[in-house]
Amino acid sequence: MKRINIKISKDKDTYSIEIGKNVINQLSKKIGKYCPKTENVALIVDKNIPIRLKRKIFTSLRRYNVTKLELLPSEKIKSISTANLIINKLISKNFNRNDLVIAIGGGIIGDITSFVASIYKRGLNFINVPTSLLAQVDSSIGGKTGVNTIHGKNLIGTFYQPKIVLIDVSFLMSLNKKELICGYAEILKHSLIKDKKFFNWLLANSKKILEDRNLNVLSVAIKKSCEIKKSFVVRDVSEKNLRKKLNFGHTFAHAIEAGTKYSKKINHGEAVLVGMILATQLSYTKKICSKSTLNNLKLIYRKNRLNIYLKKKFRFRNIPSLLKFMIHDKKNEDKKINLILLKEIGKVTEPGKYKFTKEVLKNDLKKLTNFNF
């Protein structure tokens, strides 16, 4: 399998995303290149990663003083208290600004590790090794960090770039179907907001991603998703305007997650799949997109049996309870709920164009009675 390199450059911040099979074998070499003064390395690791892969990583870093902290990921650990736990560990080992923290895990591990790296002594070297499909196509790109509060998701955070992102597709073989669907949601989102050809490619190849786990097809999907996300983040690093288009479906999704108290009942990607359907049905109701656009989205859900899967996860009668969380979404700049809506496959509305009061949106959402597949 040919390795893929994507360079992200904005002002003084430049880093590479390397995609391929067994790229994790290059970790020690990359540390030497990008963090030459590092002596101490902290590994913040997802407990669920197979032991053989963790052992491979630990063994490759024998030349460094390694501190390991394994966490069982859930949205509940993405908190100030967990960040404080990691910080105290770094202080006890006398980490300085030449040293390094590495996230090895999914988006939750990456978000909290990068958050700690951004605030510890005002900035510590950070390398991201995303191991879930969701993290590989989304959260590892763009420099967002964050922790949750009882009022909502990612309400505390910073923007902080890694030294390098190593995407090893070998990790994907250990994921269950639920986790693959979680990442697939973001891949699909990228096609919907930017690239109709990519959407059509997904119509033809989604089975190879979700059922066959074809690593060559997965690499193509990851590469395309990274390139689409790159096209937004390099033009709007701090999410002031254009980058908000990446939030298509996410205002609903974050509210669903908060509404279920970040339980295992529904994960981020599943919530995004629901959120994109809600946003597209609302787009059709408001005459922003055509019936054929809505039907095309429904088609890809049906083709991959996501409609049946999601009906077990979400009930439309729960929609009114989402509004109290949506009003606190960090993309809102006033007392209205700011939504990105779908105009056609590959094109969404401009940020800030569609804002709804809680009352108006509640009435609009009453019209969305079911998935209607």
MARBA-454048 format. One record per residue: y, z, x negated of N, C-alpha, C in turn. Coordinates in pm, whole numbers, padded with zeros to 5 digits, always signed. Example, Ala and Ser with C-alpha at 12.3 -4.5 7.8 and 13.67 -1.06 7.14 Angstrom:
2
-00569+00780-01319-00450+00780-01230-00330+00780-01320 -00225+00708-01285-00106+00714-01367+00003+00787-01290 
This chain:
373
-00120+00000-00084+00000+00000+00000+00125+00000-00088 +00214-00094-00062+00337-00104-00139+00434+00008-00100 +00493+00070-00202+00589+00177-00175+00724+00119-00134 +00790+00192-00046+00918+00149+00009+01026+00247-00037 +01138+00195-00081+01249+00279-00124+01374+00240-00045 +01433+00340+00020+01558+00320+00093+01663+00410+00032 +01774+00353-00008+01881+00432-00069+01990+00459+00034 +02028+00585+00043+02137+00625+00133+02254+00670+00048 +02367+00605+00067+02484+00634-00017+02608+00646+00070 +02679+00756+00051+02806+00777+00122+02895+00864+00035 +03008+00808-00007+03100+00878-00096+03025+00927-00220 +03025+01057-00245+02960+01110-00365+02813+01142-00343 +02768+01139-00218+02630+01173-00187+02541+01049-00185 +02446+01043-00277+02351+00933-00283+02212+00990-00305 +02118+00947-00223+01980+00989-00245+01887+00881-00193 +01762+00889-00235+01663+00790-00196+01560+00849-00101 +01509+00763-00014+01393+00795+00068+01279+00709+00016 +01173+00771-00031+01058+00696-00082+00942+00712+00015 +00886+00599+00059+00782+00596+00161+00657+00532+00103 +00542+00594+00125+00417+00535+00080+00302+00634+00082 +00187+00588+00045+00069+00673+00038+00065+00745-00096 +00043+00876-00091+00032+00961-00211+00160+00969-00294 +00276+00949-00233+00400+00963-00308+00424+01108-00350 +00353+01201-00286+00367+01342-00323+00324+01365-00466 +00242+01273-00521+00199+01286-00660+00316+01275-00757 +00428+01223-00709+00546+01204-00793+00643+01323-00788 +00606+01429-00715+00701+01539-00692+00752+01600-00821 +00663+01637-00913+00705+01701-01038+00796+01608-01119 +00761+01481-01121+00841+01382-01193+00981+01370-01133 +00989+01374-01000+01118+01363-00932+01205+01486-00957 +01142+01603-00962+01219+01724-00994+01281+01712-01131 +01203+01664-01227+01255+01646-01362+01370+01549-01368 +01367+01446-01283+01473+01345-01282+01599+01394-01212 +01583+01456-01093+01699+01491-01012+01747+01634-01029 +01663+01720-01081+01700+01861-01102+01656+01904-01242 +01711+01843-01347+01661+01865-01483+01677+02008-01535 +01769+02085-01477+01791+02222-01524+01713+02326-01443 +01635+02279-01349+01559+02371-01263+01448+02443-01339 +01441+02574-01319+01332+02655-01372+01252+02720-01259 +01324+02761-01153+01260+02827-01040+01254+02733-00920 +01138+02726-00858+01119+02640-00741+01064+02725-00626 +01131+02717-00512+01081+02785-00392+01022+02680-00298 +00899+02698-00261+00832+02609-00167+00826+02676-00030 +00893+02617+00068+00887+02666+00205+00792+02572+00278 +00674+02623+00312+00562+02537+00349+00512+02568+00491 +00480+02462+00562+00415+02473+00693+00272+02522+00673 +00238+02633+00736+00104+02689+00724-00005+02594+00771 +00030+02501+00859-00070+02412+00918-00113+02298+00827 -00043+02276+00718-00079+02168+00627-00217+02196+00568 -00306+02097+00562-00439+02118+00506-00435+02181+00366 -00527+02272+00342-00530+02347+00215-00538+02253+00095 -00618+02145+00105-00633+02055-00010-00500+01991-00049 -00415+01961+00051-00285+01901+00020-00190+02005-00039 -00194+02127+00014-00109+02234-00042-00150+02264-00185 -00281+02270-00209-00329+02299-00345-00285+02191-00443 -00288+02068-00395-00246+01954-00478-00100+01968-00519 -00016+02011-00425+00127+02030-00453+00148+02147-00548 +00084+02260-00519+00102+02380-00602+00060+02352-00747 -00052+02283-00763-00104+02255-00897-00009+02165-00976 +00055+02071-00908+00144+01976-00977+00272+02042-01029 +00301+02165-00983+00427+02231-01021+00403+02347-01119 +00298+02340-01196+00262+02451-01285+00368+02479-01392 +00447+02380-01424+00547+02400-01531+00667+02484-01484 +00676+02507-01351+00789+02582-01295+00745+02722-01249 +00845+02811-01236+00821+02941-01174+00826+02920-01023 +00712+02920-00958+00703+02882-00818+00693+03005-00727 +00779+03008-00628+00773+03108-00522+00733+03038-00393 +00627+03085-00330+00576+03020-00209+00600+03108-00086 +00645+03044+00020+00660+03113+00147+00606+03021+00255 +00495+03060+00317+00434+02980+00422+00476+03033+00558 +00519+02941+00644+00566+02978+00778+00487+02900+00883 +00461+02965+00994+00399+02898+01107+00511+02843+01194 +00529+02711+01197+00648+02654+01261+00648+02665+01413 +00762+02706+01465+00791+02701+01608+00942+02709+01617 +00998+02666+01728+01143+02671+01742+01194+02816+01733 +01108+02911+01762+01149+03051+01758+01174+03101+01616 +01112+03040+01516+01136+03085+01376+01259+03017+01317 +01314+02917+01390+01434+02849+01340+01555+02933+01377 +01571+03044+01305+01669+03145+01344+01741+03201+01223 +01850+03271+01249+01924+03339+01143+01835+03442+01073 +01750+03509+01147+01665+03612+01086+01566+03551+00986 +01510+03434+01018+01420+03367+00923+01497+03317+00802 +01616+03264+00825+01700+03221+00713+01730+03338+00621 +01757+03452+00679+01785+03571+00600+01663+03614+00519 +01544+03600+00577+01419+03631+00506+01404+03544+00381 +01431+03415+00396+01420+03324+00281+01525+03355+00176 +01648+03380+00221+01757+03412+00128+01726+03537+00046 +01675+03640+00112+01639+03763+00040+01530+03738-00062 +01438+03647-00030+01332+03611-00125+01393+03542-00247 +01489+03453-00226+01555+03383-00337+01633+03481-00424 +01702+03574-00360+01779+03674-00435+01686+03760-00519 +01574+03800-00462+01481+03887-00535+01422+03818-00657 +01415+03684-00652+01362+03606-00765+01474+03552-00854 +01598+03593-00825+01714+03557-00907+01734+03406-00919 +01725+03336-00806+01751+03192-00807+01899+03167-00832 +01927+03069-00918+02066+03028-00939+02087+02886-00888 +02207+02833-00903+02241+02705-00842+02176+02586-00911 +02113+02608-01027+02037+02501-01091+01894+02492-01038 +01854+02594-00964+01718+02599-00914+01702+02518-00786 +01584+02523-00727+01548+02425-00624+01467+02488-00512 +01495+02446-00388+01407+02477-00276+01352+02345-00221 +01224+02349-00185+01157+02230-00133+01098+02263+00003 +01130+02181+00101+01070+02194+00234+00948+02104+00240 +00834+02161+00275+00712+02084+00291+00658+02113+00431 +00691+02026+00524+00652+02049+00662+00728+01958+00756 +00725+01993+00882+00794+01914+00984+00942+01946+00993 +01002+01903+01103+01147+01917+01118+01195+02060+01119 +01117+02150+01175+01158+02290+01180+01168+02347+01040 +01066+02322+00959+01068+02370+00819+01183+02304+00743 +01202+02175+00764+01310+02104+00695+01448+02153+00735 +01468+02177+00865+01599+02222+00914+01638+02358+00857 +01544+02451+00861+01580+02587+00818+01589+02596+00666 +01504+02520+00595+01511+02521+00448+01640+02459+00399 +01678+02347+00458+01803+02281+00417+01923+02367+00453 +01916+02438+00565+02024+02529+00603+02041+02638+00498 +01930+02697+00455+01935+02800+00350+01991+02741+00221 +01943+02622+00184+01992+02558+00060+02142+02535+00065 +02194+02504+00183+02337+02473+00195+02426+02596+00183 +02373+02713+00219+02458+02833+00219+02429+02930+00105 +02312+02919+00042+02279+03012-00067+02365+02979-00190 +02445+03074-00231+02537+03057-00344+02618+02928-00331 +02651+02894-00206+02731+02775-00170+02667+02643-00212 +02536+02644-00226+02468+02516-00248+02361+02520-00356 +02237+02498-00314+02122+02499-00403+02056+02362-00394 +01992+02318-00503+01921+02191-00501+01814+02194-00391 +01800+02079-00323+01707+02071-00210+01633+01938-00212 +01501+01945-00198+01417+01826-00183+01338+01840-00054 +01329+01732+00021+01259+01734+00149+01130+01652+00140 +01019+01714+00178+00890+01645+00187+00843+01658+00333 +00891+01569+00421+00854+01579+00562+00708+01538+00583 +00633+01618+00656+00491+01593+00674+00453+01553+00815 +00545+01565+00910+00518+01519+01047+00585+01385+01068 +00535+01308+01162+00595+01177+01191+00738+01195+01241 +00762+01297+01322+00896+01324+01372+00995+01346+01258 +00957+01431+01164+01047+01460+01052+01066+01338+00963 +00961+01258+00947+00970+01142+00859+01064+01036+00913 +01073+01023+01045+01157+00917+01102+01292+00967+01151 +01313+01099+01149+01436+01148+01210+01502+01261+01133 +01448+01382+01142+01522+01500+01094+01542+01505+00944 +01459+01431+00868+01474+01435+00722+01584+01342+00672 +01645+01266+00763+01745+01166+00726+01881+01203+00784 +01981+01211+00701+02117+01229+00752+02183+01360+00720 +02108+01456+00666+02171+01577+00615+02203+01686+00715 +02154+01675+00838+02178+01784+00934+02089+01903+00902 +02145+02023+00910+02066+02145+00900+02095+02227+01025 +02010+02324+01056+02043+02403+01174+01942+02509+01210 +01992+02609+01283+01907+02711+01343+01949+02727+01489 +01859+02784+01568+01882+02800+01712+01942+02936+01746 +01994+02946+01866+02036+03074+01923+01979+03082+02064 +01997+03196+02128+01948+03211+02265+02024+03121+02362 +02138+03069+02319+02221+02985+02405+02189+02837+02393 +02111+02800+02292+02079+02659+02276+02029+02626+02138 +01993+02500+02122+01929+02452+02000+02032+02402+01899 +02012+02439+01772+02092+02389+01660+02242+02417+01675 +02277+02529+01735+02418+02561+01754+02483+02616+01627 +02401+02653+01529+02452+02698+01399+02393+02606+01293 +02479+02545+01211+02427+02455+01110+02535+02396+01022 +02491+02315+00928+02581+02251+00832+02535+02106+00811 +02609+02033+00728+02565+01902+00681+02541+01915+00531 +02420+01883+00486+02385+01904+00345+02276+01803+00306 +02301+01728+00200+02211+01619+00162+02107+01664+00059 +01986+01612+00068+01882+01643-00030+01900+01561-00158 +01827+01599-00261+01826+01520-00383+01740+01395-00365 +01632+01410-00288+01544+01298-00256+01458+01338-00137 +01412+01238-00061+01316+01260+00048+01189+01183+00013 +01077+01253+00007+00948+01191-00022+00865+01187+00105 +00843+01067+00157+00765+01050+00280+00627+00999+00244 +00531+01089+00247+00392+01055+00215+00316+01036+00347 +00279+00911+00375+00212+00883+00503+00072+00942+00510 +00017+00985+00396-00116+01047+00396-00119+01172+00483 -00007+01244+00491+00000+01365+00574-00027+01335+00722 +00003+01213+00765-00008+01179+00907-00152+01179+00956 -00247+01165+00865-00387+01163+00905-00435+01298+00956 -00361+01403+00924-00402+01538+00966-00335+01581+01098 -00247+01496+01152-00175+01532+01275-00262+01510+01399 -00238+01592+01500-00305+01568+01628-00223+01469+01711 -00280+01425+01822-00215+01321+01905-00079+01369+01956 -00070+01495+01995+00055+01550+02046+00167+01536+01943 +00134+01561+01816+00236+01552+01710+00274+01407+01682 +00177+01316+01692+00208+01174+01675+00302+01125+01786 +00275+01166+01909+00361+01130+02021+00502+01184+01999 +00510+01303+01943+00640+01365+01915+00725+01276+01823 +00664+01224+01717+00737+01135+01626+00762+00999+01686 +00665+00951+01763+00679+00821+01828+00802+00817+01918 +00834+00929+01981+00952+00935+02069+01078+00894+01995 +01095+00942+01873+01215+00909+01796+01212+00765+01747 +01093+00715+01714+01080+00574+01676+01124+00485+01792 +01073+00518+01911+01111+00442+02031+01261+00452+02056 +01317+00570+02040+01461+00589+02061+01542+00498+01969 +01501+00489+01843+01574+00405+01748+01575+00259+01795 +01463+00212+01847+01459+00074+01897+01551+00056+02018 +01555+00156+02104+01634+00146+02226+01784+00143+02198 +01828+00215+02098+01972+00224+02074+02025+00114+01981 +01933+00041+01913+01982-00048+01808+01915-00185+01799 +01785-00194+01831+01712-00314+01790+01608-00358+01894 +01641-00458+01973+01549-00508+02076+01423-00569+02015 +01435-00635+01901+01318-00693+01834+01220-00584+01792 +01274-00474+01746+01189-00361+01708+01119-00304+01832 +01189-00298+01944+01129-00253+02069+01012-00343+02107 +01032-00475+02097+00925-00568+02130+00808-00555+02033 +00839-00527+01906+00733-00503+01807+00654-00378+01845 +00723-00274+01893+00655-00152+01937+00566-00178+02059 +00612-00266+02149+00528-00302+02264+00394-00356+02218 +00396-00431+02108+00273-00494+02058+00193-00403+01965 +00258-00304+01903+00193-00228+01797+00178-00078+01819 +00225-00028+01933+00222+00117+01954+00080+00174+01951 -00018+00098+02000-00156+00146+01997-00202+00171+01853 -00157+00087+01760-00196+00104+01620-00134+00230+01560 -00023+00275+01620+00041+00398+01575-00025+00520+01638 -00039+00517+01771-00083+00635+01846-00234+00652+01851 -00308+00543+01845-00454+00552+01856-00524+00526+01723 -00485+00419+01654-00556+00379+01532-00507+00449+01405 -00383+00502+01409-00322+00563+01290-00326+00467+01170 -00295+00344+01195-00291+00243+01090-00173+00273+00998 -00203+00311+00873-00097+00356+00784+00000+00244+00746 -00048+00121+00741+00043+00009+00712+00142-00012+00827 +00093-00004+00950+00181-00018+01066+00275+00102+01075 +00223+00220+01049+00307+00340+01050+00417+00329+00945 +00386+00276+00828+00487+00261+00722+00599+00168+00766 +00563+00060+00835+00664-00034+00886+00754+00036+00988 +00691+00111+01080+00768+00182+01183+00860+00287+01122 +00809+00359+01023+00890+00462+00955+01007+00396+00882 +00979+00290+00809+01084+00219+00735+01194+00171+00830 +01154+00107+00940+01253+00053+01033+01335+00165+01096 +01269+00276+01131+01341+00389+01189+01440+00448+01090 +01397+00462+00965+01487+00516+00862+01608+00425+00843 +01585+00294+00844+01696+00199+00826+01794+00206+00943 +01740+00219+01065+01829+00229+01182+01910+00357+01176 +01844+00468+01146+01919+00594+01138+02021+00588+01024 +01983+00529+00912+02076+00513+00800+02202+00438+00844 +02185+00334+00926+02300+00252+00967+02404+00333+01044 +02360+00441+01107+02453+00528+01179+02510+00638+01089 +02423+00703+01012+02469+00822+00940+02562+00791+00824 +02544+00675+00759+02632+00645+00646+02774+00613+00692 +02788+00575+00819+02921+00545+00872+02984+00665+00943 +02903+00769+00964+02954+00886+01036+02871+01008+00997 +02891+01054+00874+02808+01160+00817+02815+01288+00900 +02935+01325+00942+02954+01455+01009+02953+01447+01161 +02899+01336+01215+02877+01321+01360+03005+01338+01442 +03108+01266+01401+03234+01270+01476+03237+01169+01590 +03165+01056+01571+03172+00953+01674+03044+00870+01682 +03033+00768+01595+02925+00670+01605+02786+00733+01602 +02768+00833+01516+02636+00895+01499+02586+00960+01627 +02677+00991+01718+02636+01055+01844+02545+00964+01927 +02545+00834+01897+02455+00744+01970+02309+00780+01946 +02282+00844+01833+02146+00887+01802+02098+00996+01897 +02190+01051+01975+02154+01158+02068+02108+01107+02204 +02084+00977+02214+02035+00923+02341+01910+01000+02385 +01915+01057+02505+01803+01134+02558+01797+01278+02513 +01877+01313+02411+01865+01444+02349+01938+01556+02422 +02044+01524+02494+02113+01630+02569+02018+01688+02674 +01945+01599+02741+01842+01645+02834+01730+01718+02758 +01688+01658+02647+01573+01713+02573+01600+01854+02523 +01717+01876+02463+01750+02009+02411+01756+02112+02524 +01804+02068+02640+01810+02159+02755+01669+02193+02804 +01579+02094+02802+01440+02119+02842+01376+02220+02748 +01400+02203+02618+01343+02296+02520+01398+02437+02538 +01529+02446+02555+01591+02578+02575+01544+02639+02706 +01530+02555+02809+01487+02604+02939+01346+02659+02940 +01263+02609+02850+01126+02660+02838+01115+02765+02726 +01232+02810+02678+01239+02913+02573+01163+02873+02447 +01173+02742+02416+01112+02687+02294+00963+02720+02286 +00897+02715+02400+00754+02746+02404+00674+02623+02359 +00544+02641+02345+00457+02531+02305+00425+02438+02421 +00477+02472+02539+00449+02391+02657+00495+02247+02637 +00611+02232+02575+00663+02098+02550+00736+02097+02417 +00701+02002+02330+00766+01997+02198+00888+01904+02201 +00955+01893+02089+01081+01817+02086+01062+01672+02126 +00963+01606+02069+00942+01465+02099+00907+01441+02244 +00824+01528+02299+00790+01516+02440+00914+01532+02527 +00998+01628+02491+01123+01648+02565+01215+01526+02552 +01216+01463+02435+01296+01342+02414+01245+01228+02503 +01113+01213+02513+01057+01110+02601+01101+01131+02745 +01100+01256+02790+01149+01286+02925+01299+01257+02933 +01372+01302+02831+01517+01284+02828+01560+01139+02833 +01486+01052+02764+01521+00909+02764+01495+00845+02900 +01389+00888+02967+01364+00837+03103+01473+00884+03198 +01510+01012+03190+01616+01065+03275+01748+00991+03249 +01781+00972+03121+01907+00904+03086+01907+00759+03133 +01792+00693+03124+01785+00553+03166+01788+00540+03317 +01719+00629+03387+01725+00626+03534+01866+00658+03583 +01935+00749+03513+02074+00778+03547+02161+00656+03518 +02132+00587+03407+02207+00465+03372+02193+00360+03482 +02073+00346+03535+02050+00250+03644+02122+00294+03771 +02114+00423+03801+02181+00477+03921+02332+00453+03915 +02390+00465+03794+02534+00447+03776+02571+00300+03751 +02470+00210+03763+02492+00066+03745+02537+00030+03603 +02488+00105+03505+02520+00079+03365+02414-00013+03304 +02290+00002+03348+02184-00089+03303+02118-00156+03424 +02045-00262+03398+01978-00336+03505+01843-00274+03538 +01788-00318+03650+01654-00272+03689+01551-00320+03586 +01570-00440+03531+01474-00492+03433+01474-00407+03305 +01591-00355+03266+01597-00267+03149+01517-00140+03175 +01537-00081+03292+01460+00039+03329+01311+00007+03333 +01276-00108+03389+01135-00146+03400+01071-00171+03264 +01148-00226+03171+01096-00248+03035+01062-00116+02966 +01147-00016+02988+01118+00115+02930+00996+00176+02997 +00988+00164+03129+00871+00216+03199+00743+00146+03152 +00754+00019+03119+00638-00059+03075+00577+00000+02947 +00662+00032+02851+00608+00084+02725+00549+00224+02745 +00603+00300+02839+00545+00430+02872+00408+00411+02936 +00400+00318+03033+00273+00295+03102+00167+00240+03006 +00210+00147+02921+00117+00081+02829+00050+00182+02735 +00122+00289+02704+00069+00392+02614+00031+00521+02687 +00026+00510+02821-00016+00621+02909+00073+00745+02892 +00196+00724+02850+00289+00835+02834+00335+00888+02968 +00336+00802+03070+00377+00846+03203+00283+00952+03258 +00153+00930+03242+00054+01027+03290+00063+01156+03207 +00078+01138+03078+00089+01251+02986+00210+01339+03020 +00324+01275+03045+00447+01351+03068+00450+01419+03204 +00382+01363+03302+00378+01426+03433+00312+01564+03427 +00227+01583+03328+00163+01714+03310+00255+01812+03239 +00363+01761+03181+00452+01843+03099+00580+01884+03172 +00622+01801+03267+00756+01821+03323+00757+01792+03472 +00831+01874+03545+00849+01855+03688+00997+01829+03717 +01024+01726+03794+01163+01690+03822+01238+01798+03900 +01163+01880+03970+01230+01989+04042+01296+02089+03947 +01262+02080+03818+01321+02171+03719+01456+02123+03667 +01498+02003+03709+01621+01945+03657+01744+02034+03677 +01768+02090+03796+01890+02171+03814+01903+02286+03715 +01790+02342+03673+01796+02454+03579+01839+02411+03439 +01836+02280+03412+01874+02231+03280+02025+02234+03258 +02102+02227+03365+02246+02206+03355+02316+02319+03280 +02270+02442+03296+02337+02553+03229+02322+02545+03078 +02215+02477+03032+02198+02457+02889+02273+02332+02841 +02278+02230+02926+02346+02106+02889+02495+02128+02868 +02553+02221+02941+02697+02246+02930+02732+02306+02795 +02632+02367+02726+02656+02427+02594+02621+02332+02479 +02581+02208+02511+02541+02115+02407+02654+02095+02306 +02618+02091+02179+02721+02088+02074+02799+01957+02069 +02750+01852+02137+02826+01726+02140+02938+01728+02242 +02939+01827+02331+03046+01837+02430+03175+01884+02363 +03285+01821+02399+03414+01856+02340+03508+01918+02443 +03462+01929+02564+03541+01994+02670+03442+02058+02766 +03482+02081+02888+03393+02147+02983+03302+02049+03056 +03300+01924+03009+03215+01823+03070+03094+01795+02981 +02989+01742+03044+02866+01709+02972+02874+01564+02926 +02866+01544+02796+02881+01413+02734+02744+01350+02716 +02723+01235+02779+02592+01169+02772+02603+01029+02712 +02504+00996+02630+02485+00859+02584+02390+00793+02682 +02431+00679+02740+02349+00611+02839+02309+00472+02789 +02209+00414+02852+02153+00286+02806+02213+00168+02882 +02266+00071+02807+02321-00049+02869+02216-00159+02880 +02139-00174+02775+02027-00268+02771+01939-00228+02652 +01821-00286+02643+01734-00253+02531+01805-00292+02401 +01829-00194+02314+01898-00219+02188+02046-00188+02189 +02097-00137+02302+02241-00112+02311+02270+00005+02405 +02346+00103+02354+02384+00218+02436+02536+00225+02449 +02580+00314+02535+02723+00330+02560+02792+00399+02442 +02923+00385+02435+02999+00448+02328+03010+00599+02352 +03007+00678+02245+03022+00823+02261+03152+00859+02332 +03144+00951+02424+03263+00997+02495+03301+00917+02618 +03231+00805+02640+03270+00720+02753+03223+00779+02887 +03106+00843+02884+03052+00898+03009+03039+01049+02999 +03133+01116+03067+03133+01262+03072+03122+01306+03217 +03042+01407+03241+03016+01452+03377+03045+01601+03391 +03105+01637+03502+03113+01779+03532+02973+01824+03574 +02953+01952+03568+02823+02008+03604+02787+01974+03749 +02885+01980+03837+02862+01956+03979+02828+01809+04006 +02903+01717+03944+02879+01574+03965+02741+01535+03910 +02709+01583+03791+02580+01548+03732+02465+01605+03814 +02484+01723+03868+02381+01783+03953+02350+01693+04072 +02454+01640+04135+02436+01551+04249+02368+01420+04209 +02407+01367+04093+02345+01243+04044+02197+01263+04013 +02165+01377+03953+02027+01402+03913+01936+01429+04032 +01994+01467+04144+01913+01487+04264+01845+01358+04308 +01903+01245+04269+01848+01115+04306+01725+01079+04222 +01707+01151+04110+01593+01124+04023+01480+01216+04063 +01399+01171+04155+01300+01261+04216+01167+01267+04143 +01134+01163+04069+01006+01163+03993+01011+01054+03888 +00903+01042+03812+00900+00940+03707+00886+00800+03766 +00839+00792+03890+00837+00664+03963+00768+00553+03885 +00651+00585+03827+00576+00484+03755+00470+00421+03845 
